[in-house]
């Protein structure tokens, strides 16, 4: 549940009440030194758990399906391992074999006469991928607008393709968006050579209709008319159950919410980066960026190289820690993922993008494959490496959400069944 920070015990001094004093911070006072603690949120951690495996599987589905024959040898797939985000010490065949409901394995001789594993998609995975392609075609304009708005957030409407590639999963872009999306719209996009010799994507046309943030769009129904008129929009905020906020922090947050809101699509070069007003603009940028993602979250490392394109000051990601009521940092899967709190009611997205629904179906297929393997429904030949019990391995702690955990506890390693790429007799 999202609170709009109007607490009864504060009466008329709630977050959305009044604005006197808020504007006094503009260009006068520096950043207020307030530290808010990080508190574990099991519901939002569960949203992040298993994401790495799901993303890797979906990328592999796209790669295999794009091949003319619909199948590829493991050594070809291994060339893409750097894109999958899997542990470096994990063999790709080990990962693929965990999901027999998605990938079917067979064997063929290579040019040297050695029997090697090949993988194709199962009929169920093929059908689901075709459903995904149909949806991508229907929502092409939505995806175009997300990409255009992302570029409009930047100073020169340019981003390196490498940076967009890091965000394409979160934005819902197809795996081959360079060819299936960008190349069909030369009136909107152009590829440019950047000073560091990387290739960048440039937006050719600015669209004022798109240059409206999600907070501004919702202001009519979720903000007071006076605040909308004065431009002092407040962010929806909620906290982890049991989160304690000291009165000093509460008073600062009330004041901060009454500061003027600067649209992330407008020029903010006049703002002093050492003020709370500037910080509110930075929060607004990432609030909008997360709204552009289809699951309202992204890994923190994906935005760490956006400082210059977004014209942000040093250590700009500190706003995630300073505003735990707006952003939640999940430490699951050996990384940090920034989640937009307002988009979730516990584990449930308040609005599910069509691509999210497809991913949930893939996730269900993967879980079924893990469970089926643990029940012995996918037996290997007698000379293969014996399978270990994987009944505990379904997406970390998703099957035991109520089990006690500590904040420093690492995720259960779900990759434990195969130690090598040993050849298995052809079963086709």
N, C-alpha and C positions, 0 to 999 in steps of 0.2 A: 504494500500500500504506500502510495506517494503522499507525503505531507506537503502542503504549501506553506508550512512554517508559520501558521497563525496559532500560537499556543495560548490556551485559555488563561493560564496563570500570568501571562504578560499583558492581558487586556488589549488596549488599543495600541500598544507598542509592538504588535506583531510584525512579521517580516514584510507584509504587504501594506501595512498601515503607515501612512505619512511618508514624507521624504525629507523633512527638514534635517539638516546635518549631513545627509548622505553626500550631497554635492560638495560639501566642504573638503572632502578628501581629494577632489580632483585637482591634480597638479600642485598640491600643497603638502600632503603627508605621504611618507614612504609606506612600504609594506608593513602591516602590523605583524609583529612577531608572535604568531599564534601557532601552536603545534597541536594537532588532533591525532589521537592514537589510531592505529589500525586494528580493526576487530574482525575476526573470522566470520564469514557469512556462508554457512554450509549450503544454503539454497543456491546462491550464485556460484559457489565453487562447483556444484553439481552441473551447472550450465556449461562450465568450461571443461570438466572432466570428459575425456574421450574425444575431445575436439581434434587433437593431433592425429589420432588414428583415422577418424572419419575423413578429415581433409586429405590425408595421404591416399586412402582408398578411392576417394572420388577423383583425385588427380590421375591415379592409375587407370581408372575406368575410362577417363577421357583419352588418355594416351593409347590404350589398347583399342578402343573403339575407332580412333582416327586412322588406324592402320587399315590398308585395303583388304587384307585377309582377316582382319578381326582377331589376330593373335600375334604375340611377340615372344621371343626367347627371353629368358631372365637376364642374360648379359646385355640385351638392348634396353630393357627396363631399368637396369642398374645405372645407366647413364643419366637418368633423371632423378637419382636418389637425393641429390642436393636440394631439389625443389620440394621434397616431401616433408621435410622437417622432422624426420625420424632420427633416433639415436645413431651416431656414427658407427657404433660397434654392432649394429643390428643388420644381419644379412637380409636383403630384400625378399628373397624367397621365403625366409622365416616368417616375415610379416604377411606376405600374400597367402601362405598356406593356412594361416589362422582363420581365413574367411572363405571357406569353400562354398558358401551360398552366393558369393560375389564372383570368385575366380575359379575356373576349372583348369586343372593342371594336366598336361600330357607331355610326352617326350618325343624328341626327334633327334636325328644325327646332325651334328654340325659339319662344317667343311673338312674337319680333321677326323671325322668318323666317331666322335664322342657323343654319347647320348646326353642331351641337355634338356632341362625343364623349359617348357613353353607354357604360356597362360592365355586363356581366352575368357570371355565373360560368360557366366551362366545365363540361361534363357531369362531367368527372373531379373538379373542385373541388366541385360540387354533391353528388356521391356521398360524397366524403370529409367534407364538412360534415354531411351527414345521419348518417354514422357517428359523428361527434363528438357530435351531439345525442343519439343513442341512448346513448352512453357517459355523457354528463352526467346523463342520467336515471337510469342504473343506479348512479352513484356520488354521488347527491345527498346522502346522509347523510355521506359522507366530506367533501364540500365544506362542508356545514353545520358539521361538527365543527371543521374548520380555521378557519372564520370565528368560531365560538364561542370557540375557544382563543385566537385573536388578541385578541378583546375581553376575555377573561379575563386576559390579560397586562397590561392597562391598570389604572390605579388605580381608576377608577369604572366600568369595563366599558363605556366609551363611546369611539367614535372618529368624527371627521368623515367623512362619506361621501367627501369629496375625498381623504382619506388612504387609505381603503380602495380607492378607484378607482385610486390609484397602485400598489397592491399586488395588484390583482385578477388581473393576468396571471400573476404569480408564484404566487399561491395557487391558480390553476387555475379561478377563478370564471368563469362565463359572462359574456359582454359585457353582457347585460341582467340581471345578478344581482339588481338592485333589484326587478324584476318577476317574474322566473322563480324566484327563491329566497326572498328576504326576505318578499315579500308573501304567500307561502303559509304562513308560520310566524309568525303574530301572537302565538303563545304564547311565542315565543323572543325576538323582536326588536321594538323600537319606535323610530320616528323621533322625534327630539327636536330642539328649537331650542337651539343653543349660545349662550353669551354674546356671541360675535362674529357672531351672526346666521347662521352656517352651519348646515346640517342635519347632525345626527349620528345614528349608529346605536347604540342601547343594547341590551345583552344583559339580558334580564329574569330569567333563571334561572342561577344558579351550579351547575355540575355537578362534584362532587368526583371523579367517575370520570375526567373530562377534565383535571383539575388535576394531572396527573402529567407531568413532562417526559420527553423522549426519553432523556436521560441516566439518569434514574431507572428508566425502563422497561428499559433495557439493563443496569442495574447488576448484576442477578442473574447474567448470563452473562459480563459483561465487567469486573466489578470484584471485588476481594477482599472476602470476607465481612466482615472486620474493618473495611474502609473503608466498606462499606455500613452497617454497624452504627453507626459513628462519624460518618457523614454527610460524610466527606471524599472525595467522589467526584472522580475525575480525568477530564479531557477527553481523548479520543483525539487524538493529534497526529502530524503528518507534515510533512516539509519538502521543498522543491524539491530535486531531485537536485543535489548539489554545494554545498548550503547549509552554510556554516560557522557553528557556534555556539560562541562563546567560553566558556571554563570558568565565568567569572563569571555569564554569562547562563544557562548550564546549571544552575548551583547555585541561582540565583534561581527558575528555572522548576520545578525539583524541589520546592523549598520551597512555591512558589505552588500546585502541584498538590495538596499535602497540606493546604491550607487548607480550612475547612468550606465545603460547597456549599450555597447558599441557593436553594431552588426559585424559579424565575421567577414562579410562581403564588402565592407567599406574600408577606406583608407584610414589607418590608425597611426600613421607616422607622427601625428601631433601629440600622441600620448607619451607621458614620461614612463618608461618601463619600470621605474622604481616605486610606482604607486599602486594602491589597491584597485584603482580604476583600470589600469593597464592589466592587472591580474584578472579582473572580471572579463575583460575582452579576451584574454587567453582561454579562460574557462569557456567562454562563448564559442570560440573557435573549435575546441575539442568536443563541446556539447553538440555542435553542428556536424562535425566530422563523424562522431559516433552515430548520429542519426542517419547519416548517409550509408552506413553499413547495414546489412539486412538483419543482423542479429544483435545490433547495438553493442558491439564489443570488438576489440582488436588487441593484438599483442603489443605491449608497450614498446618493444623494439621496432615495430613497424612505423611508429611515429617519431622515433628518436632522430631520424635524419630529415625531418620536415622543418627544422628550425629556420633555415635560410629561405626556402620557398614560401613559408608562411609568415616570414618577417617577425620571428619571435625572439625574445631575449635568451640569454644563457640560462641553463637549468630550468627551462620552461615546463618540463614534465613534473616539477615539484607541485604543480597545482593539483595533481591527482591525490597526493598525500594531504594537502591542505584542505581539500574539499571532499572528505569521505562520504558526505551526504549526497553528493552528486555522482561521484565516481567510486566504484569499488575495484580494488586491485586484488585479483585472485592470483595465488601463487601455485596453482595446480600445474601439473605437467612440466615441471622444471623450468617454468618461465613465468613472466608476469603479464597478466591479461587485464586490460582496463574495460570494465563493464559499466554501461550507463544504467544507473539504478532505476530511474523512472520508467524504463522500458519493460521492467519485469514485475510480476506479482509472484513473489517467491521464485520458483523455477520456470514459470510460464511467461513467455513473451506476450505482451498485451496485444500486439499485432504481429501475425505471422506472414512473412513474405512468401509467395508461392515457391520460391527456391528453398526456403527453410523447410517447407513441408516435404519437398523431395528429399532433402538431406535427412530428415527424420525417418523416412522410409528406408533409405540406405542404412541408417544407423540400426534400425530394427532388423534388417537382413543380416547385418554384421553380428549383432548380438545372438541371433538365432544360430548362425554358423558356429559361434563359440560354444554355445550350449550343446548343439548337436555333436560337436567334436568331443566334448566332455562326456557325452553319453555313449560314445563309441560308434556313432553313425557313419563316420568317415574313417574306415580302417585302411591302414597301409599294408603293403605286401610284406611277406615274412622277413625279407632281407633288408627292410627299411629301418631307419632309426626308430626305436619305440617311442610312442607318444606319451607325454606326461599328462597328468590330470590338470585340466584347465578350468575346472568348475569354479575356481575363485577369481578367474581372470576377466570377468566381463566388465570392462570399463571401470577399472579401479574400484572406487567405493560406491558406485551407483546401486549395486545390489545390497549394500549394507549401509544405507544412508543414516541409520540410527546408531551405527556403531561408534564408540567413542574414539576421537582422534585428537592429537595434539597439534598445535600450530606449526611445530617444527617437523612434523612427520612427513616423510617423503611418500610419493604415490607408489602404490603397488606396481611392480614391474610386470606388465602383462605379456612381455615378450620373453618366454622362457622355454618354449617347447622344442625348437630345433637348434642345433649347434652347428650345422653345416649344410652345404648344398649338395649332399650326396645324391647320386643318380638313383632314381627309382625306375623299375621296369615299366615300360610303356603299357598303360592300361586301356588304351584306346582300341 
